[in-house]
Amino acid sequence: MFRRTVLVTLAILAIVALAAVPSITASPGIGNVPQGTQSDSAYAKSGKYLVTNVLATTQRTSCYTPEVPYFTSLAPANGYDGMTACPGANTGEDLGPYPTQAGSNPGYPAANPMLVKDHSESDIRVDPTNPNHLIGQSKWFVSAEGYNHLLGFYESTDGGATWPVQGHVPGYEGWTDNTDPVGAFDPYGNFYSLVLPYQFFYDGDSHNFQVNKNREPNPTIAAEVISASVRPHGATTAKQWITTHNGQPDIVAPYDSQGREPDKQWIAIDTNPSSPFLGRIYAMWVLFTGPATAHPFVSIAQALPDGTHTDWSNPIALPAVGGTPQGATYLLPHITPDGALYTTLVTTMPKKGYCCDVLFLDKSKDGGMTWTSTLITDTISAPPLVYANTTLRDGIEESFAVGNAKINGRYPLYVTWEDYSAGVVNILLAASYDDGANWGAPIQVNDNATAVDEFQPNLDVAANGTVSVAFYDRRLACPAAATAEAAGAGLALDTANANYGGALPPYGAKNYCVNASIQFYAPTLVPKGHNIRLTQHTWDPQLSSPHTSCPTCRNTFIGDYFGIASANGKSYTTSVTTYNDGTNTSHYQQQVIAVLAIP
C-alpha cells in the first residue's frame, strides 16, 4: 500500500495543480496595491535599519538516532552531503535509542546518532505569561536526500536575541519521520507541540509506505498518528518534555489502515481570560481517504497547570461549505477573546471544471462541539505545484488570523491567500467585520513593480490591532558573479537544476533566489508603509533542499509555511535561509529570526 507521500501529493495535485493555469483575466484584487509599488532598489534597503536577523539553528549542534538510516548522497551537487554520523552534540538532548524504538525490526533503528543539518518549514509562538519567551519549531533533517527528519525546537528567553536551548522534539523517534511543526502555549506557559509521526521504509531510493509488519521499521506502533509533546513551563533543558498521557505516548488519534492518511495538523489553545473555554485545546487535522477527499476533524482536551491535560475527545467532523464531497484541507484555527473558534479551509471546485480553489470559514461558538460553514471566495486561481525556474514545491496557500479588539461590535477576521491568475503568484488580503458573513474586496499585499512569484503568506495580528502579512519574496535577482553576496549565498554550489533554462550557477537569475518580506496594516487594512525586506541576505532555495519523494525526483522543499508572531511591540518571523553569515559554511537550510518594531 502507498501511504503518505503518494496520497498527499495526489491530493495536492487535485486541490492545487488542476487549477494552476493562469486565468484569462486577473482575479479580483490583483493590481490593487493601496500603498503603491516600490522599486527593487528601495525594497532591497527597506529593512536595513529596521530589522535584526539571528540565525537560530546554527547556535547549537543537534543529533539524534533516526529510526531508519539512509546514506544515499547527491554530493557534490547543490551542497548535498548525505547522512553523517554525529560529531558530538552540545544540546543536551537524548541521543537515543528511544523507548518508542523498542520492538523495531532487524536493521532498525540506526546504529548511532546522526547529525541534524537542515531545517525546513517553521512555526514560532510567544508565551502568554512571558513575552520574552519564544519557541520556534522546524523540521530537523538528518538526510535531505531521503527526506528523513523529526521535529526540532529552538527556544529564546531574551526576546529572540539568543536561542541557547534547542534539540529534537522527543517522544516519537520510533517513527521514520515526524512532521509539520506547529505548536501553541496554554494559559499557564506550557508549550504544546502537535506532531504527526509516520512510518515508511526505503525501497531502493523510494519511500514505501506499505503496512506490512515484516517490512515496516517498527511493527509495534501504528503506521501514522496525531500526537502531542508538551514542554512544561519553566523547562530549561532540551530533554524536559512530557510525551506520555496515562502512561502511554500522548496520541490524539492513531491510523493504521489502508486509505486513511492524516495530514496538515494544526493546534490552537484558548488563552483568553474572559473566554468560557479558557485552557481548551483544539487539535485539528484532515484525513485523506483518497487522492482528493480530505476530511477535517478536531479533537478537544483541557490544559492543566502542570503541563498535563484531560483525555482527548473523539474526533469531531467539521463541515465543508455546500457539502462539497471532496472535503477540504489547510486548517488554521484561531480564537477570539470571547472564546469563538474559527478556521479557514481550502478545497477545489469540480462543478467549475477545477478552474478555481475555494476558501471558506468554519466557526464554532460552543467550544468546538458544533460548527457552521460560510464561503469566503470561490475564484482563487491556485498556484503551481512547483515554482518556475526552481524545483521548490508550493505549500499552504492561505493564512488566517483574528483581531483582539472589536470594530463595530465584532472581532475582525483576516484572511490572505495566493493567486496565480496573472501568471505569477501574488498575495491577496481581505477582512470581515461582521463575523464572516461578508468579506471586503481583496487587496494585493506584495508591492513589487516587476512580476515575480511571491508566496506562502503568513498572518498575525498584534496586541495593538496591527495586521501583518509575512511572505517569501523573489523580486530581487540572485547576486552577481564575483561578489561577496554571491559567495555568501553559495551560488557556486548550485550546479544541478533541471527546471532552469539559464546558465548555472544562477548568477543574476531572476525569479529564482528568495528573501522574506512583511507588510503592516491598520485594523481596517490601511497599509502602513511599503513591503519591508526581512532577510538581510538573498539566498538560494536549491541548496541542500530536501527531496520529498526520492533523491532524483524534481520536487524539493523549503516548507509549506513559515512562522510569525508578535509581542512587546515587536514582530518575530522564523523562515528558511541557506546563506552563510559565517556560521553556515555548508549552506544548509537554517532558520533565520527576523525582529522588527511594529509601526
C-alpha positions as CSV (number, residue, x, y, z in Angstrom):
1,M,0.0,0.0,0.0
2,F,1.2,3.5,-0.8
3,R,0.7,5.9,2.0
4,R,1.6,9.5,2.9
5,T,3.7,10.8,0.1
6,V,1.7,9.3,-2.8
7,L,-1.8,10.2,-1.5
8,V,-0.9,13.6,-0.1
9,T,0.9,14.5,-3.4
10,L,-2.1,13.4,-5.4
11,A,-4.3,15.4,-3.1
12,I,-2.2,18.5,-3.5
13,L,-2.3,18.0,-7.3
14,A,-6.1,17.6,-7.2
15,I,-6.7,20.6,-5.0
16,V,-3.9,22.9,-6.4
17,A,-2.4,21.7,-9.7
18,L,-5.6,21.2,-11.6
19,A,-6.3,24.9,-11.0
20,A,-2.7,26.0,-11.6
21,V,-3.2,27.6,-15.0
22,P,-3.2,31.4,-15.3
23,S,-6.7,32.9,-15.9
24,I,-7.6,34.9,-18.9
25,T,-8.4,37.7,-16.6
26,A,-6.8,38.6,-13.3
27,S,-8.6,37.7,-10.1
28,P,-10.3,40.5,-8.1
29,G,-7.7,42.4,-6.1
30,I,-4.8,41.7,-8.4
31,G,-3.1,45.1,-9.1
32,N,-5.0,46.8,-6.3
33,V,-1.9,47.8,-4.2
34,P,-3.1,50.5,-1.8
35,Q,0.4,51.6,-0.8
36,G,1.6,51.6,-4.5
37,T,4.5,49.7,-5.9
38,Q,8.1,50.3,-4.9
39,S,11.3,49.8,-6.9
40,D,13.6,46.8,-6.3
41,S,16.4,49.1,-5.1
42,A,14.1,50.7,-2.5
43,Y,12.9,47.3,-1.3
44,A,16.4,46.0,-1.1
45,K,17.4,48.5,1.6
46,S,14.0,48.8,3.2
47,G,14.9,46.7,6.3
48,K,18.5,47.9,6.7
49,Y,17.9,50.0,9.8
50,L,14.7,48.3,11.0
51,V,15.3,44.6,11.0
52,T,17.6,42.4,13.1
53,N,18.5,38.9,11.9
54,V,19.7,36.0,14.0
55,L,20.4,32.5,12.7
56,A,18.8,30.4,15.4
57,T,19.6,26.9,14.3
58,T,23.4,27.4,13.9
59,Q,23.8,28.2,17.6
60,R,24.0,24.5,18.7
61,T,24.9,21.1,17.2
62,S,22.0,18.7,17.4
63,C,22.0,14.9,16.8
64,Y,19.5,12.0,17.3
65,T,19.3,8.3,16.4
66,P,16.9,8.0,13.4
67,E,14.6,5.0,13.2
68,V,15.5,4.5,9.5
69,P,19.1,5.1,8.4
70,Y,19.6,6.3,4.8
71,F,23.0,7.1,3.3
72,T,22.4,8.0,-0.3
73,S,24.1,11.3,-1.2
74,L,23.8,13.7,-4.1
75,A,27.2,15.2,-3.3
76,P,28.7,17.4,-4.5
77,A,25.7,18.9,-6.4
78,N,23.9,21.8,-4.7
79,G,25.6,21.4,-1.4
80,Y,24.3,18.0,-0.6
81,D,26.4,15.7,1.6
82,G,24.1,12.9,2.8
83,M,23.6,11.5,6.3
84,T,26.6,11.6,8.5
85,A,27.4,10.4,12.0
86,C,27.1,12.8,14.9
87,P,30.4,14.7,15.5
88,G,29.3,15.5,19.1
89,A,26.1,17.2,20.1
90,N,26.1,20.1,22.5
91,T,22.3,20.5,23.0
92,G,21.9,18.1,26.0
93,E,19.2,16.2,24.1
94,D,18.8,12.4,24.4
95,L,20.9,10.9,21.6
96,G,19.0,7.6,21.7
97,P,18.0,4.9,21.3
98,Y,14.5,5.7,22.5
99,P,11.5,3.9,24.2
100,T,9.3,4.0,21.0
101,Q,12.1,2.3,19.1
102,A,11.8,-0.9,21.1
103,G,10.3,-3.6,19.0
104,S,11.8,-2.4,15.7
105,N,12.5,-4.9,13.0
106,P,16.1,-6.0,12.3
107,G,18.1,-3.2,10.7
108,Y,16.3,-0.6,12.7
109,P,16.9,1.9,14.3
110,A,20.2,3.4,13.1
111,A,23.2,2.1,14.9
112,N,24.4,5.5,16.0
113,P,23.2,9.1,16.3
114,M,23.3,11.2,13.2
115,L,23.9,14.9,12.6
116,V,21.0,17.3,12.1
117,K,21.8,19.5,9.1
118,D,18.7,21.1,7.5
119,H,15.7,22.9,9.0
120,S,12.7,23.3,6.6
121,E,9.3,24.8,7.5
122,S,8.8,26.6,10.7
123,D,6.5,28.0,13.4
124,I,7.0,30.4,16.2
125,R,5.0,31.2,19.3
126,V,5.1,33.6,22.3
127,D,4.5,32.6,25.9
128,P,1.4,34.5,27.1
129,T,2.9,34.5,30.6
130,N,6.3,36.0,29.5
131,P,6.5,37.9,26.2
132,N,10.3,37.4,26.1
133,H,9.9,33.6,26.0
134,L,9.6,32.3,22.4
135,I,9.7,28.8,21.0
136,G,10.2,28.1,17.3
137,Q,9.9,24.7,15.6
138,S,11.1,23.3,12.3
139,K,11.7,20.0,10.6
140,W,15.0,18.6,11.8
141,F,16.7,16.8,8.9
142,V,19.4,14.2,9.1
143,S,19.1,13.4,5.4
144,A,17.8,16.0,2.9
145,E,18.2,13.4,0.1
146,G,16.0,10.9,2.0
147,Y,13.5,13.4,3.5
148,N,14.5,11.9,6.8
149,H,13.6,14.1,9.8
150,L,12.0,14.6,13.2
151,L,10.7,17.9,14.5
152,G,13.0,20.2,16.4
153,F,12.7,23.3,18.6
154,Y,14.7,26.3,19.4
155,E,13.9,28.5,22.5
156,S,14.7,32.1,23.5
157,T,14.1,33.8,26.8
158,D,15.5,37.2,25.9
159,G,13.1,38.3,23.2
160,G,14.7,36.5,20.3
161,A,18.3,37.7,20.8
162,T,19.7,34.3,21.5
163,W,18.4,30.7,21.1
164,P,20.6,28.6,23.5
165,V,18.1,25.7,24.2
166,Q,17.3,23.5,21.2
167,G,17.1,20.0,20.0
168,H,14.7,17.4,18.6
169,V,11.2,17.3,20.0
170,P,11.2,13.9,21.8
171,G,8.6,11.2,22.2
172,Y,8.0,9.8,18.7
173,E,11.5,8.8,17.5
174,G,10.2,5.3,16.7
175,W,8.5,6.5,13.6
176,T,10.6,7.3,10.4
177,D,9.5,10.9,10.2
178,N,7.8,13.4,12.5
179,T,6.3,16.2,10.5
180,D,4.5,19.6,10.3
181,P,6.0,21.9,13.0
182,V,3.1,23.6,14.8
183,G,2.6,24.5,18.5
184,A,0.8,26.6,21.0
185,F,1.2,27.8,24.5
186,D,-1.6,27.2,27.1
187,P,-2.6,29.9,29.6
188,Y,0.0,28.6,32.2
189,G,3.1,28.8,29.9
190,N,3.2,25.2,28.9
191,F,4.0,24.7,25.2
192,Y,2.2,22.0,23.2
193,S,3.8,20.6,20.0
194,L,1.2,18.8,17.8
195,V,3.2,16.1,16.0
196,L,2.4,13.8,13.0
197,P,4.7,10.8,13.2
198,Y,4.6,8.3,10.3
199,Q,6.4,5.2,9.1
200,F,8.0,4.3,5.8
201,F,11.0,2.3,4.7
202,Y,13.3,2.9,1.7
203,D,12.6,0.6,-1.2
204,G,15.8,1.4,-3.1
205,D,15.7,5.2,-3.1
206,S,11.9,5.5,-3.0
207,H,9.7,5.8,0.1
208,N,7.5,2.7,0.7
209,F,4.5,3.2,3.0
210,Q,3.3,-0.3,2.8
211,V,1.5,-1.6,6.0
212,N,3.4,-4.9,6.5
213,K,4.6,-6.0,9.9
214,N,7.5,-7.7,8.3
215,R,8.7,-4.7,6.4
216,E,7.6,-1.7,8.5
217,P,10.6,-0.3,10.5
218,N,8.6,-0.7,13.8
219,P,5.7,-3.1,13.7
220,T,4.7,-2.5,17.3
221,I,3.4,1.0,16.7
222,A,0.7,2.5,14.4
223,A,1.7,3.5,10.9
224,E,0.7,7.1,11.5
225,V,-0.6,9.1,14.5
226,I,-1.7,12.6,15.5
227,S,0.1,13.1,18.8
228,A,1.4,15.7,21.3
229,S,4.6,16.6,23.2
230,V,4.4,19.2,26.0
231,R,7.3,21.4,27.2
232,P,6.3,22.3,30.7
233,H,6.5,25.9,32.0
234,G,9.9,26.5,33.5
235,A,11.8,23.8,31.5
236,T,15.4,24.7,30.9
237,T,16.9,21.7,29.2
238,A,16.3,20.0,25.8
239,K,15.1,16.8,27.5
240,Q,12.3,18.4,29.5
241,W,9.2,17.4,27.7
242,I,6.1,15.5,28.7
243,T,5.5,12.9,26.0
244,T,3.0,10.5,27.6
245,H,-0.6,10.5,28.8
246,N,-1.9,7.9,31.2
247,G,1.4,6.1,30.8
248,Q,1.3,5.8,27.0
249,P,2.5,8.0,24.2
250,D,0.3,11.1,24.0
251,I,-1.7,10.0,20.9
252,V,-4.7,12.1,19.8
253,A,-5.7,9.8,17.0
254,P,-4.0,6.7,15.6
255,Y,-4.3,5.5,12.0
256,D,-3.1,2.1,10.9
257,S,-5.3,1.0,8.0
258,Q,-5.3,1.4,4.2
259,G,-6.6,4.6,2.7
260,R,-6.8,6.7,5.9
261,E,-3.9,9.2,5.8
262,P,-3.8,12.1,8.4
263,D,-2.1,15.3,7.4
264,K,-2.0,19.1,7.9
265,Q,-2.5,19.1,11.6
266,W,-2.8,22.4,13.5
267,I,-3.4,23.5,17.1
268,A,-4.9,26.4,19.0
269,I,-5.3,26.8,22.7
270,D,-7.7,29.3,24.3
271,T,-5.6,31.7,26.4
272,N,-8.3,34.5,26.6
273,P,-9.1,35.2,30.3
274,S,-12.7,36.2,29.5
275,S,-13.4,33.1,27.5
276,P,-15.8,30.5,28.9
277,F,-13.4,28.0,27.3
278,L,-10.2,29.2,28.8
279,G,-7.5,26.5,28.6
280,R,-9.3,24.4,26.0
281,I,-7.0,22.7,23.5
282,Y,-8.2,22.3,19.9
283,A,-6.1,19.7,17.8
284,M,-7.1,19.8,14.2
285,W,-6.1,17.7,11.2
286,V,-7.5,16.3,7.9
287,L,-7.9,12.7,6.9
288,F,-7.3,11.8,3.3
289,T,-9.5,8.8,2.3
290,G,-8.5,9.2,-1.4
291,P,-6.4,11.5,-3.6
292,A,-9.0,14.3,-3.4
293,T,-11.1,13.5,-0.3
294,A,-9.7,15.4,2.7
295,H,-12.0,15.3,5.8
296,P,-11.3,17.8,8.5
297,F,-11.5,16.9,12.2
298,V,-11.0,18.4,15.7
299,S,-10.2,16.7,19.0
300,I,-10.6,18.6,22.3
301,A,-8.9,18.4,25.7
302,Q,-8.4,20.8,28.7
303,A,-5.0,22.0,29.6
304,L,-3.9,21.7,33.2
305,P,-1.4,24.0,35.0
306,D,1.3,21.3,35.4
307,G,1.6,20.7,31.7
308,T,-0.8,17.7,31.6
309,H,-4.2,17.6,30.1
310,T,-7.5,15.8,30.2
311,D,-8.2,12.9,27.8
312,W,-8.6,13.8,24.1
313,S,-12.2,13.7,22.8
314,N,-13.2,11.5,20.0
315,P,-12.6,13.3,16.7
316,I,-15.4,15.7,15.7
317,A,-16.0,16.3,12.0
318,L,-16.0,19.8,10.6
319,P,-18.4,20.8,7.8
320,A,-17.4,21.7,4.2
321,V,-19.1,24.6,2.5
322,G,-22.1,23.4,0.4
323,G,-21.3,19.9,1.5
324,T,-18.6,19.6,-1.1
325,P,-17.9,15.8,-1.4
326,Q,-14.1,16.1,-1.7
327,G,-13.8,17.8,1.7
328,A,-11.1,20.4,2.5
329,T,-7.7,20.9,3.9
330,Y,-5.4,23.6,5.4
331,L,-7.0,24.1,8.8
332,L,-5.7,27.2,10.7
333,P,-7.7,27.6,13.9
334,H,-7.8,30.9,15.8
335,I,-9.8,32.1,18.8
336,T,-11.3,35.5,19.6
337,P,-11.3,36.9,23.1
338,D,-14.9,35.7,23.7
339,G,-14.0,32.1,23.0
340,A,-15.4,31.8,19.5
341,L,-13.3,29.4,17.4
342,Y,-12.7,29.9,13.7
343,T,-10.7,28.2,11.0
344,T,-10.3,28.7,7.3
345,L,-10.2,25.7,4.9
346,V,-9.4,25.3,1.2
347,T,-11.0,22.9,-1.4
348,T,-11.4,22.9,-5.1
349,M,-14.5,23.2,-7.4
350,P,-15.4,20.2,-9.5
351,K,-18.6,21.8,-10.8
352,K,-16.5,24.6,-12.3
353,G,-14.1,22.1,-14.0
354,Y,-11.5,22.5,-11.3
355,C,-10.8,26.1,-12.5
356,C,-10.6,27.6,-9.1
357,D,-9.9,26.9,-5.5
358,V,-12.5,27.6,-2.8
359,L,-11.8,29.3,0.5
360,F,-14.3,29.1,3.3
361,L,-14.7,29.6,7.0
362,D,-15.9,27.2,9.7
363,K,-16.8,28.6,13.1
364,S,-17.9,27.3,16.5
365,K,-19.4,29.3,19.3
366,D,-19.7,26.4,21.8
367,G,-16.1,25.3,22.2
368,G,-15.7,23.2,19.1
369,M,-18.7,21.0,19.6
370,T,-20.9,22.2,16.7
371,W,-19.9,24.1,13.6
372,T,-21.3,26.3,10.8
373,S,-19.6,27.0,7.4
374,T,-19.6,30.0,5.1
375,L,-18.0,30.8,1.8
376,I,-15.2,33.4,1.6
377,T,-14.3,33.2,-2.1
378,D,-14.5,30.6,-4.9
379,T,-12.4,32.4,-7.5
380,I,-8.9,31.6,-6.4
381,S,-6.5,30.8,-9.2
382,A,-4.3,28.3,-7.4
383,P,-0.5,28.4,-7.5
384,P,1.6,25.9,-9.5
385,L,2.8,22.8,-7.6
386,V,6.4,23.7,-8.4
387,Y,7.6,27.3,-8.9
388,A,9.2,28.5,-12.1
389,N,13.0,28.2,-12.5
390,T,13.4,26.1,-9.4
391,T,12.4,22.8,-8.0
392,L,10.8,24.0,-4.8
393,R,7.3,22.9,-4.2
394,D,4.5,25.2,-3.1
395,G,2.9,25.0,0.3
396,I,-0.2,26.1,2.2
397,E,-1.9,28.7,0.0
398,E,-3.8,30.7,2.7
399,S,-3.3,32.1,6.2
400,F,-5.9,33.3,8.7
401,A,-5.9,35.5,11.9
402,V,-8.4,37.2,14.2
403,G,-8.3,40.6,15.8
404,N,-8.5,41.1,19.6
405,A,-10.4,44.4,19.7
406,K,-13.9,44.8,18.3
407,I,-14.7,47.0,15.3
408,N,-18.4,48.0,15.1
409,G,-19.2,45.4,17.8
410,R,-17.5,42.4,16.1
411,Y,-14.0,41.0,16.2
412,P,-12.4,41.4,12.8
413,L,-11.3,38.3,10.8
414,Y,-8.5,38.4,8.3
415,V,-7.5,36.0,5.5
416,T,-4.7,36.1,3.0
417,W,-4.1,33.7,0.0
418,E,-2.0,33.1,-3.1
419,D,-3.4,33.8,-6.5
420,Y,-1.9,32.7,-9.9
421,S,-4.2,34.4,-12.3
422,A,-1.5,36.9,-13.5
423,G,0.9,34.0,-14.4
424,V,3.0,34.6,-11.3
425,V,1.9,34.2,-7.7
426,N,0.6,37.3,-6.0
427,I,-0.7,37.6,-2.4
428,L,-4.2,38.9,-1.7
429,L,-5.7,40.0,1.7
430,A,-9.3,40.6,2.8
431,A,-11.2,41.2,6.0
432,S,-14.6,40.6,7.5
433,Y,-16.1,42.9,10.2
434,D,-19.4,41.0,10.6
435,D,-18.3,37.6,11.9
436,G,-17.5,36.2,8.4
437,A,-20.9,36.9,6.8
438,N,-19.4,39.3,4.3
439,W,-15.8,39.9,3.2
440,G,-14.4,43.1,1.8
441,A,-12.9,43.4,-1.7
442,P,-9.4,41.9,-1.6
443,I,-6.2,43.9,-1.9
444,Q,-2.8,42.9,-3.2
445,V,-0.1,42.7,-0.5
446,N,3.1,42.4,-2.5
447,D,4.2,45.8,-4.0
448,N,6.9,44.6,-6.4
449,A,7.0,46.5,-9.7
450,T,8.2,43.6,-11.8
451,A,6.1,40.4,-12.0
452,V,7.7,37.6,-9.9
453,D,6.4,34.9,-7.6
454,E,5.5,36.0,-4.0
455,F,4.3,33.1,-1.9
456,Q,3.4,31.4,1.4
457,P,1.7,34.3,3.2
458,N,1.5,34.2,7.0
459,L,-0.8,36.4,9.0
460,D,-0.5,37.9,12.5
461,V,-2.5,40.5,14.5
462,A,-0.5,42.3,17.2
463,A,-1.9,43.5,20.5
464,N,-2.5,47.0,19.1
465,G,-4.5,45.6,16.3
466,T,-1.8,46.0,13.6
467,V,-2.2,43.3,10.9
468,S,1.0,41.9,9.3
469,V,1.4,39.6,6.4
470,A,4.9,38.0,6.0
471,F,5.8,36.0,2.8
472,Y,8.6,34.6,0.7
473,D,9.7,37.1,-2.0
474,R,11.5,36.6,-5.3
475,R,11.7,40.2,-6.6
476,L,15.5,40.5,-6.1
477,A,17.7,38.8,-8.6
478,C,20.3,36.3,-7.4
479,P,23.6,38.1,-6.6
480,A,26.0,38.8,-9.4
481,A,29.1,36.7,-10.0
482,A,32.4,37.5,-8.2
483,T,30.6,39.4,-5.4
484,A,30.6,38.9,-1.7
485,E,26.9,38.3,-1.7
486,A,27.2,35.6,-4.3
487,A,29.9,33.9,-2.2
488,G,27.7,34.2,0.9
489,A,24.7,32.8,-0.9
490,G,26.8,29.8,-2.1
491,L,25.7,30.2,-5.7
492,A,28.8,28.4,-7.0
493,L,27.4,25.2,-5.4
494,D,24.1,25.4,-7.5
495,T,25.1,23.2,-10.4
496,A,22.1,20.9,-10.9
497,N,18.6,22.3,-11.7
498,A,16.5,20.6,-14.4
499,N,13.8,23.3,-14.2
500,Y,16.1,26.3,-15.0
501,G,16.8,27.2,-18.7
502,G,19.6,29.5,-18.0
503,A,23.3,29.0,-17.2
504,L,24.3,27.6,-13.9
505,P,25.4,28.7,-11.3
506,P,22.5,31.1,-11.4
507,Y,24.3,34.4,-11.1
508,G,21.9,37.3,-11.6
509,A,19.0,34.9,-12.2
510,K,15.5,36.5,-11.9
511,N,12.5,35.0,-10.1
512,Y,14.8,32.4,-8.6
513,C,16.5,33.4,-5.3
514,V,14.5,34.2,-2.2
515,N,14.0,36.7,0.6
516,A,11.3,37.1,3.2
517,S,9.1,40.3,3.4
518,I,6.4,41.8,5.6
519,Q,3.6,44.3,5.1
520,F,1.9,46.1,8.0
521,Y,-1.7,47.4,8.0
522,A,-4.1,49.2,10.4
523,P,-7.0,47.1,11.6
524,T,-9.1,48.4,8.7
525,L,-6.4,47.3,6.2
526,V,-5.0,50.8,5.5
527,P,-1.3,50.0,4.8
528,K,1.4,51.3,7.0
529,G,4.2,52.0,4.5
530,H,5.6,49.6,1.9
531,N,6.8,46.0,2.0
532,I,9.8,45.6,4.2
533,R,12.6,43.2,3.5
534,L,13.1,40.8,6.5
535,T,16.2,38.9,5.4
536,Q,19.4,40.8,5.2
537,H,20.8,38.5,2.5
538,T,19.2,36.9,-0.6
539,W,19.5,33.1,-0.5
540,D,19.4,30.2,-3.0
541,P,16.5,27.7,-2.4
542,Q,18.2,25.0,-4.5
543,L,21.0,24.4,-1.9
544,S,20.6,21.4,0.5
545,S,16.8,21.4,-0.3
546,P,15.1,18.2,0.9
547,H,13.7,15.9,-1.7
548,T,10.1,14.9,-0.7
549,S,9.9,11.7,-2.7
550,C,13.3,10.4,-3.9
551,P,16.7,11.9,-4.4
552,T,16.4,12.1,-8.1
553,C,12.8,13.4,-8.1
554,R,12.5,17.0,-9.1
555,N,10.3,18.3,-6.3
556,T,12.2,19.9,-3.4
557,F,11.1,21.6,-0.2
558,I,11.7,24.7,1.8
559,G,8.4,24.2,3.8
560,D,4.7,24.6,3.4
561,Y,4.7,27.7,5.6
562,F,6.9,29.7,8.0
563,G,6.3,31.3,11.4
564,I,5.1,34.7,12.5
565,A,4.2,36.0,16.0
566,S,4.2,39.3,17.9
567,A,4.8,40.6,21.4
568,N,6.1,43.6,23.3
569,G,5.5,45.8,20.2
570,K,7.7,43.6,18.0
571,S,7.1,41.2,15.1
572,Y,9.0,37.9,15.0
573,T,9.3,35.7,12.0
574,T,11.3,32.5,11.5
575,S,12.0,31.4,7.9
576,V,14.4,29.4,5.9
577,T,17.8,30.7,4.6
578,T,20.8,28.9,3.1
579,Y,23.0,32.0,3.3
580,N,26.4,31.7,5.2
581,D,26.7,34.5,7.6
582,G,29.9,32.9,8.9
583,T,28.0,30.2,10.9
584,N,26.5,28.2,8.0
585,T,29.6,27.3,5.9
586,S,27.9,24.2,4.4
587,H,24.9,26.3,3.2
588,Y,22.4,24.0,5.0
589,Q,18.8,25.2,5.4
590,Q,18.7,27.2,8.6
591,Q,16.1,29.2,10.4
592,V,16.6,32.9,10.5
593,I,14.8,35.0,13.0
594,A,13.8,38.5,11.9
595,V,12.8,41.0,14.6
596,L,11.4,44.5,14.0
597,A,9.3,47.0,15.8
598,I,5.6,47.1,14.8
599,P,4.5,50.5,13.5
